[in-house]
Amino acid sequence: MLVETFSLSCFVQSHDGRALEAEVVLAGSGARAGTAVVYLHPYPPLGGQLRNNVVQELSAALDRRVALSFAFNLRGAGRSEGRTSWTGAAELEDLRAVLGMLASGRLQLHPRFHSSADRRSLLAQMHARGFLAPAAAAAAAAADQDAIPLPPISRTLLCGYSYGSMLAAGIAPAEFPRLGIDYALISFPYSVLWALALQRRGWYLQRIAETVSGAAAAKAAGPPASPEHIPRTLFVAGTADNFTPIATYARWWEQLRSQALQALPQTLHADAAADAVDYALTAVRTTNADHGWLRRETEVADAIVSWWSPLH
């Protein structure tokens, strides 16, 4: 069945008032209700932007499967305002602003780029296409705001590629508990993280370790001690990555697994401990793929589609 979509090209407002160029897609009947994907692209100074080859392939594979997908240009990319920061701190705040919109169910259009008439037109189009109930459309049109209603989201995949995976990993699951965040980290720039984050390199790596170890501990605890959603993390890397050798990736992933195991209760059976860590961390190695994934993009998309449980 072909799932109908409603696409919106817009500018949204970040935490500091800067405008971020965004592509938002709503999917109709047939998509998984309550699910969302947020795409994060590679490093802007090296040409990274939301129309990157990997991001576009992921969009083609996922946009009709989830209720909402959100791709945006980080500051300094495309038509987004601002410039790339030295540590990713400003970009993390941009991402938090986007996730805040998903959590609140309100797409905050930037008033310098969208007039009230633009907003009313969008609401009318959404209503006409069946993406907004009549009562919701009327209430939104009457409100003196710059927001567009979004569907409620309870499961979210942060899908970051290269530099974007660094930013995705910087969000703690507890920051947006209502969104039920999972992580797909593609070609994580492990060996060049020092150049992208400077003194915050260790902070990003520690955040990943905490996310994986915390998820394994919650999975091992089981209900009712475990939270409603326990985050999962997927790494996808090519064995011919241009920046990080696959052996380096393998050592790091093993270190994350070891740290997660050590954080579990000593009394836990070995099989149960291994299952908990396997739930929290998955690593996919793609033979002979490099950092750019040229003509190998579908393999990234296939790995994510087969791994992320809300799609099944």
C-alpha positions, -999 to +999 in steps of 0.1 A: +000+000+000+013+034-010+014+057+021+005+093+013+028+120+027+027+157+033+060+175+028+068+209+043+099+229+034+103+256+061+125+275+085+122+267+122+134+287+151+163+275+172+171+283+208+189+315+201+165+328+174+185+317+144+166+302+115+172+265+106+162+253+071+141+221+075+123+194+056+094+179+075+074+149+062+041+137+077+030+102+067-006+092+065-025+059+070-001+029+068+028+045+086+036+035+122+016+059+144+036+077+171+070+072+154+095+098+142+130+100+127+153+129+129+182+130+104+215+147+112+240+153+083+278+154+081+301+183+089+290+216+072+325+230+065+332+199+044+299+201+025+276+183+048+239+192+045+205+177+046+205+166+009+236+144+015+235+110-003+231+089+028+205+112+044+185+112+012+186+074+010+175+071+046+147+095+039+135+074+009+136+043+030+120+056+062+097+086+055+067+065+045+072+041+074+071+067+103+045+092+112+069+121+111+104+127+097+125+157+103+157+167+084+173+201+089+204+219+080+227+225+110+238+261+115+263+270+088+248+245+063+226+253+034+203+283+041+204+279+079+217+309+098+248+309+120+281+291+116+296+258+127+308+258+163+342+244+174+327+218+197+292+210+185+277+227+216+256+252+196+245+224+172+234+203+201+211+232+212+197+233+177+189+196+180+174+201+214+151+228+199+140+204+172+133+176+197+114+201+219+091+207+190+085+170+186+079+166+223+054+195+224+037+186+192+043+221+178+064+229+148+077+264+155+080+283+122+104+312+121+084+344+120+110+362+099+105+336+071+068+327+075+039+351+077+006+344+094-009+340+060+017+313+052+008+295+083-030+296+077-023+283+041-003+254+055-030+245+080-056+246+052-035+223+030-030+199+059-067+198+066-076+193+029-051+164+026-064+147+058-033+154+079-051+176+104-086+171+119-111+199+114-112+208+151-075+209+154-072+229+122-097+255+135-081+257+169-046+262+153-058+288+129-075+308+157-044+307+179-021+337+177+011+317+173+037+307+147+032+269+153+019+241+132+004+211+150+024+178+148+012+143+156+020+129+191+053+110+191+064+083+216+092+066+197+120+085+180+151+075+161+180+099+161+197+090+128+231+107+126+257+103+099+294+112+105+294+145+124+257+141+127+262+109+147+283+128+172+255+152+178+229+125+180+250+107+206+252+139+227+215+138+236+208+118+268+176+096+267+164+112+299+163+147+283+132+138+262+116+108+280+083+112+262+100+108+228+114+073+235+147+079+218+169+053+200+202+060+182+214+050+148+250+062+145+265+059+110+302+062+104+308+077+138+339+099+135+358+083+163+393+088+152+388+125+142+365+134+171+393+156+185+391+178+154+353+181+155+348+186+193+382+197+206+381+195+245+346+180+244+357+148+228+357+129+261+323+143+269+307+128+238+324+094+243+313+094+280+277+102+270+277+072+246+291+049+273+265+061+298+236+056+273+247+021+265+255+011+301+223+026+314+202+008+288+218-025+296+212-020+333+176-011+327+171-041+305+187-064+330+165-051+358+133-059+340+098-047+348+086-030+369+120-016+378+129-008+341+114+023+325+087+022+298+113+027+270+149+015+271+171+031+245+190+010+219+221+021+200+231+009+165+265+016+150+269+012+112+304+014+098+323+004+067+353-018+070+371+006+046+362+038+065+385+066+055+389+081+090+385+052+115+400+018+109+375-011+115+399-025+141+396+008+160+359+006+158+359-030+170+381-022+200+359+007+210+326-013+207+342-040+228+352-015+254+316-002+255+303-037+259+328-044+287+319-012+305+282-021+303+288-056+316+308-043+345+280-020+355+256-049+358+250-068+392+275-095+399+247-119+407+232-116+372+235-148+352+261-145+324+236-152+296+211-126+310+240-100+312+250-107+276+214-104+264+210-071+282+242-057+265+232-071+231+199-053+235+216-020+243+243-021+216+244-034+181+272-030+156+270-036+119+301-039+098+297-034+060+325-050+040+346-026+018+323+004+024+341+037+030+330+068+049+311+082+019+289+052+012+287+061-025+265+035-042+263+016-009+237+039+007+209+012+005+230-011+028+229+016+055+191+020+051+185-018+051+206-022+084+185+004+101+151-008+088+159-044+100+171-032+134+146-006+146+118-025+162+090+001+159+090-005+121+081-042+126 
